[in-house]
Amino acid sequence: MSSDVDVCVVGGGLAGIAAGLAARAEGASVVVLEGSSHAGGKARTSDGLEHGPQSFNGRYDVFWQLLEQLGLTATAERVGPASSTRWLARFGRLHALKPSPLTLFGTRALTAREKLSLVRDATLGGPVAPAATLHDFFAQRFGASFAEGPLAAMVNGIFAGDPRELGVDGCFPGLAQRAVEKQSVVKALLAAGAPSARKGIYRLAGGMGAIGAAARQKLEIELEAPVRELTRDDSGFWVRGGRDLHARAVVVATEAHVAAKLLWPLSPKLGAALGQLTYAPITVVHWEGDDARFGGGFGYLACPSERLFALGTMFHGNRFSTFVSGAVADDATLAAGIAADVRRLTGGSVGRVLRIDRWPNAVFQPTVAALPVRDGLAALAGEAGVLLAGSYLGASAMKDALASGFAAGQQAWELSQRKPQWSRSLS
């Protein structure tokens, strides 16, 4: 069986959904092929628990663009002020950090020297020397203890990676340039992100899994439909999987390593480049406990110097989601390690483990080595005639997956209009 469409999107995660919506909005006929049993990628919800992302930052308009097209805008709920407190595990205890620069003066999470360096940078400024890695960039401004303490904790919370390998421009695009211009790293950080009237952290009333469910109402998404092969002809591509599909344009919106295997036969150079991009593995343990004794707030991150088992934990009342580096530890090891962390930090205890999610390829790593490889993908994909979408094309965040997906969908529509109508009689 075969059929003909304007645009085929390979991958039904956030990037693939955005690509499908963008192409469809232009009037394209679209089919999204997803290899798993659900749409939305890591954005899944079951039994009130998130498998992957828990929330999103409302300052980025790309989220509202997605929710509006899916009819989910009204379900977005801003996280209240009580959840704005973040905690940092350092020097043997948890320290509360409020969403205000003034909290840095009173907290014991920072040393006196670190506080002084932050104040000096924000008030007096001075020439900022660019550096390739996050560690070097922050260490030369605020000292090695800051780079290996609070910065490393923040980087673990976002990328689960090593600040000594992650690139400044890959993780925080434009930060180094803004810092040089403003002669202040603090001012450059405060200026990061697109301005928006919808600042704050938001969750969806039905959970992040509502995105995939709503997308299936708007798009033709075929589940459990892995793509085995892409072949090119004069009028587009043959997409071969559970059935043969001919499309005038193709968007590959999978993780980089999956795209590498699929695209290697079509373009060995593109496949090889994608295969060089790496991801950090993460395990998320969801548990409940009435005697955990954490203070209220959003959650905590742990400085690597504390040598704790987990990277950090998010709070949801008496339910918790703890993030652990790696995806191979067994259930008993995970439970014991988290229980030890809780006893050490609060003197409390862990109750019942609710679910464990292992993600072998959780977060793309924008390392210094990966950036030039990634920067060459667009040209290689252009030579192969395909379009790419995914968080690895940006700073590894959901917003990057969505932005790349919307852009690829628009480009796919334009590309499809330059291809002749496919006819079975000519095939």
Buried (B, 14 or more C-beta within 10 A) or exposed (E): EEEBBBBBBBBBBBBBBBBBBBBBBBEBBBBBBBBBEBBBBBBBBEEEBBBBBBBBBBBBBBBBBBBEBBEBEEBBEBBEEEBBBBBBBBBEBBBBBBEEEEBBEEBEBBBEEBBEBBBBBBEEBEEBEBBBBBBBBBBBBBBEBBBBBBBBBBBBBBBBBBBBBBBBBBBBBEBBBBBBEBBBBBBBBEBEEEEBEBEBBBBBEEBBBBBBBBBBEBBBBBBEBEBEEBEBEEBBBBBBBBEEBBBBBBBBBBBBBBBBEBBBEBBEBBBBBBBBBBBBBBBBBBBBBEEBBBEEBBBBBBBBBBEBBBBBBBBBEEBBBBBBBBBEBEEEEBBBBBBBBBEBBBEBEBBEBBEBBBBEBBBBBBBBBBBEBBEEBEEBBEEBBBBBBBBBBBBBBBBBBBBBBBBBBBBBBEBBEEBEEBEEEEE
